[in-house]
Amino acid sequence: MINSIERQIIKYGNRNLEYNVVFMKRKTIAITVKTDKTIEVKVPLEAEEYQIQKKILKKARWIIKQINYFTQFNPGETKRYYLSGETHLYLGKQYRLKIKQSEKNSIKLQKGYFIINTKENTNEKVKKIFTQWYREKAYQHFKPLIEKIYSKLKKYNIEKPQYKIRKMPKRWGSLTKTYIILLNPELIKAPKECIEYVITHEMCHLIHPNHSKEFYKLLTTLIPQWQKIKHKLEMKLS
Ligand SMILES: [Zn+2]
């Protein structure tokens, strides 16, 4: 049974390690690095901050090794608990979560906050409201981008592709054999230029199926700074 969660940061060398402290009924401090690169520190209810920090610094080298290992598997979804105070991403910006009890379920963005009104204030319910909202926003934002990129690629005699939103553990997007673009709903958390990059990449495959020289040439014509954006995407959601 989790009692409360705190997000903390500690400096180790020149890096900041951000971790979730999970207070719960237990005797020892345990550190886990999840496949999404979240650092989770389970601690006893009475644990003091200095004890937790000491433990993390002692294990820091191992933590970084784990993070580096998991970095090759993108895009992982960051572990969230759906509690007030937690930060959530939307179009590359971080918003703090504020959950309010209400008769009706709703979600809105206001002055740096995600305000969630919910009838049942449970993690599952809040998560459900969020997931649905992200999906709606994904459809809203992805469609015009496909139109925009298609207008630049039309001259290659391709048909406008269909697209679907699909959760994929290791990919932002992909193109099926039947020319349907699959886009990860997690992408809506990334900056708009990153979303545009992923869709452009997949749409370039409509013309060049493989990652050939021609493929990259076309991609570079459409987005000259694509490598920088790709890097940003890999960093941002981690
Ligand atoms: Zn590709």
Residues whose N, C-alpha, C, O or C-beta is under 5 A from the ligand:
A	BS01	ZN	none
